[in-house]
Amino acid sequence: MAHFGLPALHGFLIWWVSTCLILFLDNLPRRTFRWSMAGATAVLGAAVYGLMTSAYDTTDTGAYVAFTCGVLIWGWLEMSFYMGYVTGPRKHHCLHGCSGWGHFVHAIMASLYHELAILVLAILVFLLTWRAPNQFGTWTFEILWWMHQSARLNVFLGVSNLNPHFLPDHLSHIRGFFRHAPMNLLFPFSVTASTICAVCLTQQAISSGSNVFNATGYSLLATMMVLAILEHWFLVLPISATRIWNAMWQWSLFSRGGNVKTPHSHSAPLPLATEATIGGRT
């Protein structure tokens, strides 16, 4: 049982702590950003090295290290976007009435450099683990990337619970790409596909038997996928269902100074797997 419970706990804590830390640092005064990014870049370097060395470690420790390194690499992408270092060439608001394909192109341009950075790091992660026996770090990155794109499109197309109050002032133009709607046609397909993936990962973990490496690794992946699916559902659930969810993240805004209250008409931030999707909501 420990081969399933401990990875689930580890995955949850990494997801929650990393999201809150990024939001907290991003709401500090902008003069602190250079130091935060310097620290994040040092962590990125350590994560890349850890991913490379763990790629040939087929113990449960190797699975934990690979998974954690995949999350930390993604975290650098999150922070660099939220702090405004790697966003896109479009940094101004759309004109009133902007819609259709033109509006979609504007959304892409608002986070183009961020998306290209994801692609570059994805290639790096793939090459560092090419043909290695431990692929859990790479698969972690792929899950985060998939859910990032899914959330980005869903929020652009329209969901009922948005979170513009979590965006810092220097990303205020991104709010123009949020669309409020009960749901959109993409949502059922994206959640269904993700749920099928989560079930398959869970089955792989359970069927691993005495193979601790696989049981641990697939449990970590399944946990991250389930959390990402929950994030999606909280975009469309009734507001009353999101209150406990909101409380998990509210403290991360205290770095703005004063008490920041979450508007009742919006949900909490999209943690880790999807929060960087704000670039196109995202």
C-alpha positions in Angstrom: 0.0 0.0 0.0 2.9 2.3 0.7 3.9 2.0 -2.9 0.7 3.8 -3.8 -0.1 6.0 -0.8 3.3 7.7 -0.4 3.6 8.6 -4.1 0.1 10.1 -4.0 1.0 12.2 -1.0 4.3 13.2 -2.6 2.6 14.2 -5.8 -0.1 16.2 -4.0 2.5 18.1 -1.8 4.8 18.9 -4.8 1.8 20.2 -6.7 0.3 22.3 -3.9 3.5 23.8 -2.5 5.1 24.6 -5.8 1.9 26.4 -7.0 1.6 28.4 -3.8 5.3 29.3 -3.8 5.2 30.6 -7.4 2.1 32.7 -6.7 3.5 34.0 -3.5 6.8 35.1 -5.1 5.0 36.6 -8.1 3.0 38.9 -5.8 6.1 40.3 -4.0 7.4 43.7 -5.2 8.8 43.6 -8.7 12.2 44.5 -7.5 12.4 41.0 -6.0 11.8 39.2 -9.3 15.4 39.1 -10.4 16.4 37.3 -7.2 13.4 34.9 -7.5 14.2 34.1 -11.1 17.9 33.6 -10.3 16.9 31.1 -7.6 14.4 29.4 -10.0 17.1 29.2 -12.7 19.5 27.5 -10.2 16.7 25.1 -9.4 16.2 24.5 -13.1 19.8 23.6 -13.6 19.7 21.2 -10.6 16.5 19.6 -12.0 18.0 19.1 -15.4 21.0 17.4 -13.9 18.7 15.3 -11.6 16.6 14.3 -14.5 19.7 13.2 -16.5 21.2 11.2 -13.6 17.9 9.6 -12.6 17.1 8.4 -16.1 19.1 5.3 -15.5 17.9 4.7 -11.9 15.2 2.1 -11.8 14.6 2.2 -8.0 11.7 3.8 -6.3 14.0 6.7 -5.4 14.8 7.1 -9.1 11.1 7.4 -9.8 10.6 10.1 -7.1 13.6 12.1 -8.3 12.6 11.9 -12.0 9.0 13.0 -11.2 10.1 15.8 -9.0 12.7 17.1 -11.5 10.0 17.1 -14.2 7.8 19.2 -12.0 10.6 21.6 -11.1 11.5 22.1 -14.8 7.9 23.0 -15.4 7.9 25.3 -12.4 10.6 27.4 -14.0 8.3 27.9 -17.0 5.5 28.9 -14.7 7.6 31.5 -12.8 9.2 33.0 -15.9 5.8 33.6 -17.3 4.1 34.9 -14.2 6.9 37.3 -13.6 6.8 38.6 -17.1 10.2 37.5 -18.3 9.1 35.0 -20.9 5.6 35.9 -22.2 5.0 37.0 -25.7 5.3 40.0 -28.1 1.7 41.2 -27.4 1.6 43.1 -24.1 -1.4 45.4 -24.6 -5.2 44.9 -24.3 -7.4 44.0 -27.2 -9.8 46.6 -28.5 -13.4 46.3 -27.5 -15.3 43.9 -29.7 -12.2 41.9 -30.7 -13.3 38.3 -31.4 -13.0 35.3 -33.7 -9.7 34.1 -35.2 -8.1 37.5 -34.8 -8.7 37.3 -31.0 -7.3 33.8 -31.0 -4.2 34.9 -32.7 -3.8 37.7 -30.2 -4.0 35.2 -27.4 -1.3 33.1 -29.0 0.9 36.2 -29.4 0.4 37.1 -25.7 2.2 33.9 -24.7 4.2 33.0 -27.8 7.6 33.1 -26.2 6.3 31.1 -23.2 5.0 28.4 -25.6 8.3 28.3 -27.5 10.2 27.9 -24.2 8.0 25.0 -23.3 8.9 23.4 -26.7 12.6 23.9 -26.2 12.6 22.4 -22.7 10.4 19.6 -23.9 13.0 18.7 -26.5 15.8 18.9 -23.9 13.9 16.6 -21.5 13.2 14.2 -24.3 16.9 14.1 -25.4 18.2 13.8 -21.9 16.1 10.7 -21.3 16.2 9.2 -24.8 16.1 5.4 -24.6 16.8 5.5 -20.8 14.8 3.0 -18.6 13.4 5.7 -16.4 11.0 7.8 -18.4 8.8 9.1 -15.5 10.4 12.6 -15.6 9.6 12.9 -19.3 6.1 11.6 -18.9 5.5 14.0 -16.0 6.5 16.9 -18.2 4.3 15.7 -21.0 1.3 15.4 -18.6 1.8 19.0 -17.4 2.2 20.2 -21.0 -1.0 18.4 -22.1 -3.1 19.8 -19.2 -1.6 23.2 -19.8 -2.8 23.3 -23.4 -6.2 21.8 -22.4 -6.9 24.4 -19.7 -5.6 27.2 -22.0 -8.1 26.3 -24.7 -11.0 25.7 -22.3 -10.6 29.0 -20.6 -10.3 30.8 -23.9 -13.5 29.1 -25.2 -15.4 29.7 -22.0 -15.9 28.3 -18.5 -18.1 29.5 -15.6 -15.3 29.9 -13.0 -12.4 32.2 -13.9 -9.6 33.6 -11.8 -8.4 37.0 -13.1 -7.7 38.3 -9.6 -4.7 35.9 -9.4 -3.1 37.6 -12.3 -0.4 40.2 -11.4 -0.9 43.7 -12.8 1.8 43.3 -15.4 -0.3 40.6 -17.0 -3.5 42.4 -16.8 -3.9 42.3 -20.6 -4.3 38.6 -20.4 -7.7 39.0 -18.7 -9.1 40.0 -22.1 -8.7 36.3 -23.2 -10.9 35.0 -20.4 -14.4 34.1 -21.5 -17.2 33.4 -19.1 -19.6 30.7 -20.2 -21.3 27.7 -18.5 -19.1 25.3 -20.5 -17.7 24.9 -24.0 -17.8 22.0 -26.5 -14.1 21.1 -25.9 -14.5 20.6 -22.2 -16.2 17.1 -22.2 -13.7 15.7 -24.7 -10.6 17.0 -22.8 -11.8 15.8 -19.5 -12.9 12.4 -20.9 -9.5 11.9 -22.6 -7.7 12.9 -19.4 -9.8 10.6 -17.3 -9.1 7.6 -19.6 -5.4 8.4 -19.3 -5.7 8.6 -15.5 -7.4 5.2 -15.3 -4.8 3.6 -17.5 -2.0 5.0 -15.3 -3.7 3.8 -12.2 -4.1 0.3 -13.8 -0.4 0.3 -14.6 0.4 1.2 -11.0 -1.8 -1.6 -9.6 -0.6 -4.2 -12.0 3.1 -3.5 -11.3 3.0 -6.0 -8.5 6.3 -6.3 -6.8 8.0 -3.9 -9.2 8.4 -1.0 -6.8 9.9 1.3 -9.4 6.9 1.0 -11.7 4.3 1.1 -8.9 5.8 4.3 -7.5 6.3 6.0 -10.9 2.9 5.2 -12.3 1.2 6.2 -9.0 3.0 9.6 -9.2 1.8 10.1 -12.7 -1.7 9.1 -11.9 -1.8 11.5 -9.0 -0.7 14.4 -11.2 -3.3 13.5 -13.8 -6.1 13.3 -11.3 -5.2 16.6 -9.8 -5.2 18.2 -13.2 -8.6 16.8 -13.9 -9.9 18.2 -10.7 -8.5 21.6 -11.7 -10.5 21.3 -14.9 -13.7 20.4 -13.1 -13.4 23.4 -10.7 -13.6 25.6 -13.8 -17.2 24.6 -14.3 -18.6 23.4 -10.9 -21.1 25.6 -9.0 -19.4 28.3 -7.0 -20.4 26.8 -3.7 -18.3 23.7 -4.5 -15.2 25.8 -4.9 -15.0 27.5 -1.5 -12.7 24.9 0.1 -10.7 24.8 -3.0 -10.2 28.6 -2.8 -9.0 28.4 0.8 -6.1 26.2 -0.3 -4.6 29.1 -2.4 -5.7 32.3 -0.7 -2.6 32.7 1.5 -0.4 32.8 -1.6 -1.8 36.3 -2.3 -0.8 37.8 1.1 2.5 38.9 -0.4 0.6 41.6 -2.2 0.1 43.3 1.1 -3.2 43.5 3.0 -6.0 41.0 2.8 -6.9 39.9 -0.6 -10.3 38.4 -0.8 -11.3 35.9 -3.5 -14.3 37.2 -5.5 -17.3 34.9 -5.1 -17.7 34.9 -8.9 -14.4 33.3 -9.6 -12.6 30.1 -8.7 -9.1 29.5 -7.3 -6.0 29.5 -9.5 -5.2 26.6 -11.7 -2.4 24.9 -9.9 0.9 23.9 -11.5 -0.4 21.8 -14.4 -2.5 24.6 -15.8 -1.6 27.9 -14.1 0.9 28.9 -16.8 -1.9 28.4 -19.3 -3.0 31.9 -18.2 -0.9 33.0 -21.2 -3.8 32.1 -23.5 -6.6 31.7 -21.1 -4.9 31.2 -19.9 
